[in-house]
Amino acid sequence: MSAQYWHGEADGRVACEVCPRRCVLREGQRGFCFVRRNVGGRLELSSGPQGFCVDPVEKKPLYHVAPGSSVLSFGTVGCNLRCRFCQNWELSAARELPAGGARPQGTGAAALPSAQEIASMAVAQGCRGVAYTYNDPVIFAEYAMEVAAASRELGLLNIAVTAGFINPEPRSGFFGVMDAANVDLKSLSADFYRRVVGGRVEVVQDTLRYLVHETTVWVEVTTLVIPGYNDSDASLTEVAEWIAGDLGVDVPWHVSAFHPAHRMMDVPRTPASTLRRARKLGILAGLRYVYVGNVWVREGATTFCPGCAQALITRDGYAVREYSLTPAGQCEFCSHPIPGLWAPPDLREVSA
């Protein structure tokens, strides 16, 4: 599939414009992300979707989007970051195309599944939407945008799970067809992003500000809490206060447990006590919705009403057990509005 965000150089190289790395590629060369490649002086996507799975929307994680529904999830190989702790490193760090994986058209291998095929697959599986996830969908933005357009025609939600490392022009096009996004904010430390992530935190902050203040995309933020790296009171409070001050107190924050993976096999799992502490720090910073992920903490899986403190949505793992919101997204006890995407896809509005 041909990419959209690139330009040609006089010497025949192509310059990718999708993310801040701005890779300049010789014939046949792949970008840092592995997916974007110079083929005959044009930039093409060289890997198709991998890992199709029907997931609960809560697994993305999104707690204020169609609770209890399922989404068809897929990603590709590759990534434009190099997180040493990546929990999906089998895909994101892959440097070979999986057997049977789709290849660009015209190479003699299988073509990409059409956008309509994927959207129809989601409907056939009884899904409420399609999630672009597992690795970072910004690296296959053009393909995701095609699938999203086809999905919208069938009344499906489109969900991006991303680290937000994307340039402004593709950002507007990519998120312009998304209904919701969970964005990783791994830390506010520039050093952490440089050494451990391989990116720049200010780019992610710009993406989050853009999404919250300039689009109608529903946004939730996730921080993977890693022992000894970003689990101090100071680090967690800094993130929570930035979200509350720059994005708003109604933006949900998910603090998730790390487990040893990829290049951090020597780092221990995040204890539940650390995540309880992170949740308390988030609430102290003024955030109204702070959730705990990857470990079971009852209060960390519950949506509470900021108006009357009643438990409105209780969860057991990814399953919704109790639900006390009106169709308009208001607390059934005191009518306080709870922001999110609660209505069916054909009626959806972001409640405020």
C-alpha positions in Angstrom: 0.0 0.0 0.0 1.3 3.5 -0.8 2.0 5.8 2.0 0.7 9.4 2.1 3.0 11.2 4.4 6.3 11.5 2.6 8.2 13.5 -0.1 10.8 12.6 -2.6 14.4 13.8 -2.6 16.4 14.8 -5.7 18.7 11.8 -5.4 15.8 9.3 -5.4 15.6 8.8 -1.7 12.2 9.3 0.1 11.7 11.3 3.3 9.0 9.9 5.6 7.0 12.6 7.3 4.8 10.6 9.7 6.8 10.9 12.9 9.6 13.1 14.3 12.3 10.7 13.2 11.8 11.9 9.6 13.7 8.9 8.1 15.3 9.5 4.7 15.4 6.1 2.8 17.4 4.7 -0.1 15.8 2.3 -2.5 14.7 -0.8 -0.6 15.5 0.7 2.8 13.1 0.5 5.7 12.5 3.2 8.2 13.2 3.0 11.9 9.7 1.7 12.4 10.4 -1.2 9.9 7.0 -0.9 8.3 7.6 2.1 6.0 9.9 1.4 3.0 11.3 3.0 -0.2 9.9 0.9 -3.1 10.8 2.3 -6.5 11.2 5.8 -5.2 7.9 5.8 -3.4 7.1 5.2 0.3 5.1 2.1 0.9 3.7 0.1 3.9 5.5 -3.2 3.9 3.6 -5.1 6.5 -0.1 -5.9 6.9 -2.2 -6.5 10.0 -1.1 -9.0 12.6 -2.7 -10.4 15.7 -6.4 -10.0 15.0 -8.3 -10.5 18.3 -11.6 -9.7 19.8 -10.9 -7.8 23.0 -13.0 -6.1 25.7 -12.7 -2.4 25.2 -11.6 -2.2 28.9 -8.4 -4.0 27.8 -7.2 -1.0 25.7 -7.6 0.4 28.4 -10.7 2.5 27.9 -13.1 2.8 30.9 -15.3 5.6 29.6 -16.0 4.2 26.2 -19.0 1.8 25.6 -18.3 -0.3 28.8 -18.7 -4.0 28.5 -18.5 -4.0 24.7 -15.9 -5.8 22.5 -13.6 -4.4 19.8 -11.7 -6.0 16.9 -8.0 -5.3 17.6 -5.0 -5.6 15.3 -1.6 -4.1 14.8 1.4 -4.7 12.6 5.1 -5.5 13.3 7.5 -2.6 14.1 7.3 0.6 16.1 8.7 4.1 15.9 9.9 4.0 19.5 12.3 1.5 21.3 10.9 1.1 24.8 13.2 -1.2 26.7 10.2 -2.4 28.7 7.8 -3.0 25.8 5.0 -5.4 26.8 4.3 -6.3 23.2 7.9 -6.5 22.0 7.2 -9.7 20.0 5.4 -7.5 17.4 6.9 -4.0 18.0 10.6 -5.2 17.9 10.1 -7.7 15.1 12.6 -7.4 12.2 11.1 -10.1 10.0 7.7 -10.2 8.4 5.7 -13.1 9.9 5.0 -16.1 7.7 1.8 -15.4 5.8 1.9 -11.7 6.6 0.6 -9.3 4.0 3.1 -7.6 1.7 2.7 -4.6 -0.5 0.7 -5.1 -3.7 2.9 -5.8 -6.7 5.5 -7.8 -4.8 4.1 -11.2 -5.7 2.8 -11.8 -2.2 -0.6 -11.5 -0.5 -2.2 -8.1 -0.7 -3.4 -6.3 2.4 -6.9 -7.2 3.6 -9.3 -4.4 2.4 -10.7 -1.9 4.8 -14.1 -3.2 4.0 -13.1 -6.7 4.8 -11.8 -5.7 8.3 -14.9 -3.6 9.0 -17.2 -6.4 8.0 -15.1 -8.8 10.2 -15.8 -6.6 13.2 -19.5 -6.5 12.5 -19.6 -10.3 12.0 -17.8 -10.8 15.4 -20.4 -8.6 17.2 -17.9 -5.9 17.9 -18.7 -2.3 18.8 -15.6 -1.0 17.1 -12.1 -1.5 15.7 -9.0 -0.8 17.8 -5.6 -0.1 16.2 -3.2 -1.4 18.9 -0.5 -3.9 20.0 2.3 -1.8 18.3 1.8 1.9 17.5 -0.8 2.5 14.7 0.8 5.8 13.7 3.4 3.8 11.7 0.6 2.4 9.6 -1.5 5.5 9.8 -2.7 5.5 6.2 -3.9 1.9 6.4 -5.6 2.6 9.7 -7.3 5.6 8.2 -8.8 3.5 5.4 -10.0 0.9 7.8 -11.5 3.6 10.0 -13.4 5.2 7.2 -14.9 1.9 6.2 -15.7 1.1 9.9 -17.5 4.4 10.3 -19.7 3.6 7.4 -20.9 0.6 9.3 -21.5 2.6 12.6 -18.4 1.2 14.3 -16.2 3.1 16.8 -12.5 3.6 15.9 -10.0 3.5 18.7 -6.3 4.3 18.6 -3.9 2.9 21.3 -0.8 5.0 20.8 2.3 6.5 22.3 1.5 9.8 20.5 4.9 10.1 18.7 3.5 11.7 15.5 4.0 14.9 13.5 1.2 17.5 13.3 0.1 16.9 9.7 -0.5 13.2 9.9 -1.8 13.7 13.4 -4.8 15.6 12.1 -5.5 13.1 9.4 -5.1 10.1 11.6 -7.0 11.3 14.6 -9.6 12.9 12.4 -11.1 9.4 11.8 -10.8 8.2 15.4 -13.5 8.3 18.1 -11.3 7.5 21.1 -7.6 7.2 22.0 -5.6 5.8 24.8 -2.3 7.6 24.8 0.8 6.4 26.7 2.5 9.1 28.8 5.4 7.1 30.2 6.9 9.8 32.3 7.5 13.6 32.1 11.3 13.0 32.3 13.1 14.0 29.1 16.0 11.7 30.2 13.6 8.7 30.7 12.2 9.2 27.3 15.6 9.5 25.7 17.3 6.6 27.5 14.4 4.1 28.0 11.9 5.0 25.4 13.9 6.4 22.5 11.7 9.4 21.9 10.9 12.9 23.1 8.2 13.5 25.8 7.4 17.0 24.5 6.0 15.4 21.3 3.6 13.3 23.3 2.5 16.2 25.4 1.8 18.2 22.2 -0.3 15.3 20.9 -2.3 15.1 24.1 -3.0 18.8 24.2 -4.0 18.7 20.6 -6.4 15.8 21.1 -8.0 17.2 24.2 -8.3 20.8 23.2 -8.6 20.7 19.4 -10.6 17.6 18.6 -13.7 15.6 19.7 -11.6 12.4 20.2 -12.3 11.0 23.7 -8.9 10.6 25.4 -7.6 8.5 28.3 -4.0 8.4 29.4 -1.9 5.4 30.6 1.3 5.3 32.5 3.1 2.0 32.9 4.6 2.2 36.4 8.1 0.6 36.4 9.9 -0.1 39.7 13.0 2.1 40.1 12.3 4.1 37.0 9.1 6.1 37.2 7.4 5.0 40.4 8.6 7.7 42.9 6.0 10.0 44.4 7.6 12.9 42.7 7.5 11.3 39.2 3.9 10.1 39.6 2.7 13.4 41.0 4.4 15.3 38.2 2.4 13.3 35.6 -0.9 13.5 37.5 -0.5 17.3 38.0 0.3 17.8 34.3 -2.8 15.9 33.2 -5.0 17.8 35.6 -3.5 21.2 34.7 -2.9 20.8 31.0 -5.6 18.3 29.9 -8.2 18.6 32.6 -9.4 16.8 35.7 -11.9 14.7 33.8 -9.3 12.9 31.7 -9.0 9.4 33.0 -5.6 8.2 34.1 -4.7 4.5 34.1 -1.7 3.5 36.2 -0.7 0.0 35.0 1.6 -2.7 36.4 4.8 -3.6 34.6 5.9 -7.2 34.2 9.4 -8.2 33.2 9.7 -8.1 29.4 12.0 -7.4 26.5 15.2 -5.7 27.7 14.0 -5.3 31.3 13.8 -8.9 32.4 15.8 -8.0 35.5 13.2 -5.5 36.8 10.6 -6.8 39.2 6.9 -6.7 38.7 5.1 -3.6 40.0 3.4 -4.4 43.3 -0.2 -3.6 43.8 0.7 -1.3 46.7 2.7 1.0 44.3 -0.4 1.3 42.1 -2.6 2.1 45.0 -0.2 4.8 46.0 -0.2 6.1 42.4 -4.0 6.2 42.4 -4.0 8.2 45.6 -1.4 10.7 44.2 -3.6 11.1 41.1 -6.6 11.9 43.2 -4.6 14.3 45.4 -3.6 16.1 42.2 -7.3 16.6 41.4 -8.0 13.9 38.9 -11.5 12.5 39.2 -11.0 9.2 37.5 -7.8 7.2 38.3 -7.8 3.5 37.4 -5.4 0.7 38.2 -4.4 -1.8 35.5 -2.8 -5.3 35.2 -3.4 -6.1 38.9 -6.7 -6.4 40.8 -7.5 -3.4 43.0 -11.2 -3.1 43.5 -11.4 0.6 43.9 -9.0 1.0 41.0 -11.4 -0.7 38.6 -14.5 1.3 39.7 -15.9 4.5 38.2 -17.1 6.8 41.1 -19.3 9.8 40.7 -17.5 13.0 41.5 -20.8 14.5 42.7 -22.1 12.0 45.2 -19.2 9.5 45.5 -21.4 6.5 44.5 -19.9 3.6 42.6 -21.3 3.9 39.1 -19.5 1.2 37.1 -17.9 -1.7 38.9 -15.6 -4.1 37.1 -14.2 -7.6 37.8 -11.2 -7.8 35.6 -12.4 -6.6 32.2 -16.1 -7.6 32.9 -18.6 -4.9 33.9 -20.6 -6.1 37.0 -22.7 -3.0 37.8 -23.7 0.0 35.7 -25.5 3.0 37.1 -25.3 5.6 34.3 -28.2 7.0 32.3 -28.1 6.8 28.5 -27.0 10.4 28.5 -24.0 9.6 30.8 -25.3 11.0 34.0 -25.1 9.5 37.5 -28.4 7.7 38.3 -28.2 8.9 41.9 -27.5 12.6 41.6 -27.5 13.3 37.8 -23.9 14.5 37.8 -22.6 14.3 34.2 -19.8 11.7 33.7 -17.7 12.4 30.6 -17.2 9.7 28.1 -18.6 7.9 25.0 -21.7 6.2 26.5 -24.3 6.3 23.7 -24.6 3.8 20.9 -22.3 4.5 17.9 -25.0 6.1 15.8 -26.0 8.4 18.6 -22.7 9.0 20.2 -21.6 12.4 21.7 -18.9 13.2 24.2 -20.9 14.1 27.3 -19.6 16.9 29.4 
